[in-house]
Amino acid sequence: MFKTIYTRCLALAALPFAVAATGALANGANNDGHAAPHGTPGEASQVSRSIEVVMDDTRFEPERLEVQAGETIRFELRNTGDLVHEFNIGTPEMHADHKEEMMAMMQQGIMTPQSLDEEAMEGMHGHANSILLEPGESGEVVWTFPEETDGTLEFGCNVPGHYASGMVGDFELKH
């Protein structure tokens, strides 16, 4: 009992640091104020096209997407699986960092395999490049891709265990 309470307290204490560490890059700016390597939040009025992405319990469909440098896309997301899933745009390094926040949310009961506690999530996981959806839910992300990137851009689900089991897809940035 004490160990469980202690573990939850540690996870809760670490959560603001995990959120702070991922928040700046997740929302489209790095520490020096320049655009993040994965792009910036998009404006609905600038959307050039919409892409439907389906999330089931093992993968994204489609698994690879071509995007133009500087393009603003509306991603229409649908969770057809039996589990909570995330659509998150970033670099592999950003996904690795974000997994800590997601694990803390799971440890605190804010997220379970099949549900989200929306009230407890208030002020958390508010990243413009990401959305969490319960089974059967739909949502959208509007995102502007960078003109240039010196790394890999991908979309992934960082719910504990999902990314590692292959729930990740690639963006091909065209010029």
One Martini backbone bead per residue (centre of mass of N, CA, C, O) as a GRO file, in nm:
protein
  175
    1MET     BB    1   0.061   0.061  -0.024
    2PHE     BB    2   0.295   0.260   0.017
    3LYS     BB    3   0.424   0.210  -0.260
    4THR     BB    4   0.188   0.317  -0.428
    5ILE     BB    5   0.179   0.601  -0.311
    6TYR     BB    6   0.473   0.673  -0.368
    7THR     BB    7   0.461   0.632  -0.678
    8ARG     BB    8   0.237   0.842  -0.731
    9CYS     BB    9   0.388   1.085  -0.614
   10LEU     BB   10   0.629   1.074  -0.805
   11ALA     BB   11   0.471   1.099  -1.068
   12LEU     BB   12   0.333   1.368  -0.999
   13ALA     BB   13   0.596   1.529  -0.951
   14ALA     BB   14   0.707   1.471  -1.254
   15LEU     BB   15   0.495   1.582  -1.455
   16PRO     BB   16   0.575   1.886  -1.493
   17PHE     BB   17   0.851   1.812  -1.623
   18ALA     BB   18   0.746   1.650  -1.863
   19VAL     BB   19   0.569   1.873  -1.978
   20ALA     BB   20   0.790   2.089  -2.007
   21ALA     BB   21   0.981   1.922  -2.193
   22THR     BB   22   0.749   1.881  -2.426
   23GLY     BB   23   0.583   2.146  -2.477
   24ALA     BB   24   0.754   2.331  -2.658
   25LEU     BB   25   0.787   2.132  -2.898
   26ALA     BB   26   0.488   2.044  -2.932
   27ASN     BB   27   0.394   2.362  -2.998
   28GLY     BB   28   0.635   2.483  -3.213
   29ALA     BB   29   0.893   2.539  -3.017
   30ASN     BB   30   1.194   2.624  -2.920
   31ASN     BB   31   1.423   2.761  -2.696
   32ASP     BB   32   1.498   2.997  -2.932
   33GLY     BB   33   1.205   3.048  -3.102
   34HIS     BB   34   1.209   2.852  -3.316
   35ALA     BB   35   1.111   2.638  -3.519
   36ALA     BB   36   1.025   2.334  -3.520
   37PRO     BB   37   1.111   2.032  -3.682
   38HIS     BB   38   0.779   1.954  -3.710
   39GLY     BB   39   0.646   2.236  -3.674
   40THR     BB   40   0.313   2.393  -3.663
   41PRO     BB   41   0.042   2.525  -3.589
   42GLY     BB   42  -0.254   2.544  -3.757
   43GLU     BB   43  -0.469   2.707  -3.984
   44ALA     BB   44  -0.774   2.657  -4.111
   45SER     BB   45  -0.744   2.873  -4.352
   46GLN     BB   46  -0.466   2.700  -4.463
   47VAL     BB   47  -0.588   2.452  -4.567
   48SER     BB   48  -0.523   2.217  -4.838
   49ARG     BB   49  -0.594   1.942  -4.675
   50SER     BB   50  -0.735   1.621  -4.608
   51ILE     BB   51  -0.666   1.348  -4.370
   52GLU     BB   52  -0.735   1.022  -4.311
   53VAL     BB   53  -0.701   0.856  -3.987
   54VAL     BB   54  -0.666   0.528  -3.869
   55MET     BB   55  -0.715   0.375  -3.548
   56ASP     BB   56  -0.598   0.092  -3.414
   57ASP     BB   57  -0.451  -0.161  -3.208
   58THR     BB   58  -0.173  -0.171  -3.428
   59ARG     BB   59  -0.241   0.088  -3.624
   60PHE     BB   60  -0.209   0.285  -3.906
   61GLU     BB   61  -0.437   0.442  -4.154
   62PRO     BB   62  -0.200   0.521  -4.285
   63GLU     BB   63   0.166   0.463  -4.260
   64ARG     BB   64   0.207   0.679  -4.499
   65LEU     BB   65   0.300   1.031  -4.567
   66GLU     BB   66   0.260   1.293  -4.791
   67VAL     BB   67   0.430   1.612  -4.770
   68GLN     BB   68   0.458   1.949  -4.790
   69ALA     BB   69   0.641   2.202  -4.762
   70GLY     BB   70   0.438   2.416  -4.562
   71GLU     BB   71   0.197   2.249  -4.517
   72THR     BB   72  -0.158   2.244  -4.443
   73ILE     BB   73  -0.319   2.000  -4.232
   74ARG     BB   74  -0.606   1.796  -4.194
   75PHE     BB   75  -0.656   1.565  -3.942
   76GLU     BB   76  -0.869   1.287  -3.958
   77LEU     BB   77  -0.965   1.111  -3.669
   78ARG     BB   78  -1.000   0.745  -3.599
   79ASN     BB   79  -1.112   0.524  -3.343
   80THR     BB   80  -1.148   0.160  -3.397
   81GLY     BB   81  -1.071   0.059  -3.135
   82ASP     BB   82  -1.037  -0.065  -2.781
   83LEU     BB   83  -0.836   0.177  -2.740
   84VAL     BB   84  -0.641   0.414  -2.654
   85HIS     BB   85  -0.529   0.690  -2.869
   86GLU     BB   86  -0.255   0.848  -3.046
   87PHE     BB   87  -0.180   1.152  -3.224
   88ASN     BB   88   0.169   1.224  -3.306
   89ILE     BB   89   0.381   1.485  -3.399
   90GLY     BB   90   0.732   1.394  -3.473
   91THR     BB   91   1.012   1.293  -3.345
   92PRO     BB   92   1.170   1.036  -3.206
   93GLU     BB   93   1.266   1.207  -2.961
   94MET     BB   94   0.990   1.320  -2.881
   95HIS     BB   95   0.855   1.049  -2.827
   96ALA     BB   96   1.046   0.958  -2.602
   97ASP     BB   97   0.975   1.197  -2.411
   98HIS     BB   98   0.652   1.162  -2.408
   99LYS     BB   99   0.629   0.884  -2.261
  100GLU     BB  100   0.647   0.994  -1.970
  101GLU     BB  101   0.376   1.141  -1.963
  102MET     BB  102   0.201   0.892  -2.032
  103MET     BB  103   0.286   0.720  -1.790
  104ALA     BB  104   0.188   0.915  -1.572
  105MET     BB  105  -0.110   0.907  -1.657
  106MET     BB  106  -0.143   0.605  -1.601
  107GLN     BB  107  -0.046   0.597  -1.301
  108GLN     BB  108  -0.284   0.817  -1.217
  109GLY     BB  109  -0.557   0.743  -1.390
  110ILE     BB  110  -0.607   0.939  -1.640
  111MET     BB  111  -0.531   0.673  -1.791
  112THR     BB  112  -0.660   0.408  -1.966
  113PRO     BB  113  -0.694   0.176  -2.201
  114GLN     BB  114  -1.025   0.292  -2.245
  115SER     BB  115  -0.967   0.580  -2.090
  116LEU     BB  116  -1.050   0.925  -1.998
  117ASP     BB  117  -0.984   1.191  -1.767
  118GLU     BB  118  -1.082   1.497  -1.846
  119GLU     BB  119  -1.060   1.649  -1.576
  120ALA     BB  120  -0.761   1.558  -1.510
  121MET     BB  121  -0.650   1.677  -1.797
  122GLU     BB  122  -0.652   1.952  -1.721
  123GLY     BB  123  -0.370   2.103  -1.870
  124MET     BB  124  -0.310   1.845  -2.025
  125HIS     BB  125  -0.223   1.742  -2.322
  126GLY     BB  126  -0.203   2.043  -2.500
  127HIS     BB  127  -0.109   1.956  -2.791
  128ALA     BB  128  -0.124   2.048  -3.126
  129ASN     BB  129   0.026   1.762  -3.231
  130SER     BB  130  -0.215   1.627  -3.050
  131ILE     BB  131  -0.428   1.328  -2.981
  132LEU     BB  132  -0.679   1.185  -2.774
  133LEU     BB  133  -0.863   0.866  -2.810
  134GLU     BB  134  -1.126   0.698  -2.771
  135PRO     BB  135  -1.319   0.462  -2.838
  136GLY     BB  136  -1.498   0.586  -3.127
  137GLU     BB  137  -1.345   0.839  -3.172
  138SER     BB  138  -1.311   1.178  -3.295
  139GLY     BB  139  -1.072   1.401  -3.470
  140GLU     BB  140  -0.832   1.685  -3.483
  141VAL     BB  141  -0.544   1.806  -3.677
  142VAL     BB  142  -0.364   2.111  -3.730
  143TRP     BB  143  -0.081   2.127  -3.962
  144THR     BB  144   0.248   2.270  -4.012
  145PHE     BB  145   0.504   2.220  -4.209
  146PRO     BB  146   0.816   2.234  -4.268
  147GLU     BB  147   1.054   2.340  -4.491
  148GLU     BB  148   1.267   2.209  -4.295
  149THR     BB  149   1.462   1.907  -4.212
  150ASP     BB  150   1.707   1.707  -4.004
  151GLY     BB  151   1.484   1.476  -3.988
  152THR     BB  152   1.246   1.271  -3.865
  153LEU     BB  153   0.906   1.224  -3.948
  154GLU     BB  154   0.627   1.139  -3.730
  155PHE     BB  155   0.365   0.916  -3.627
  156GLY     BB  156   0.226   0.848  -3.294
  157CYS     BB  157   0.173   0.619  -3.019
  158ASN     BB  158   0.228   0.687  -2.655
  159VAL     BB  159   0.096   0.471  -2.539
  160PRO     BB  160   0.182   0.235  -2.350
  161GLY     BB  161   0.335   0.012  -2.601
  162HIS     BB  162   0.250   0.111  -2.891
  163TYR     BB  163   0.504   0.211  -3.034
  164ALA     BB  164   0.675  -0.053  -2.980
  165SER     BB  165   0.446  -0.224  -3.154
  166GLY     BB  166   0.411  -0.015  -3.428
  167MET     BB  167   0.257   0.270  -3.367
  168VAL     BB  168   0.385   0.396  -3.658
  169GLY     BB  169   0.463   0.672  -3.882
  170ASP     BB  170   0.543   0.831  -4.193
  171PHE     BB  171   0.696   1.119  -4.326
  172GLU     BB  172   0.709   1.277  -4.648
  173LEU     BB  173   0.910   1.544  -4.739
  174LYS     BB  174   0.828   1.769  -4.985
  175HIS     BB  175   0.965   2.015  -5.244
   0.00000   0.00000   0.00000
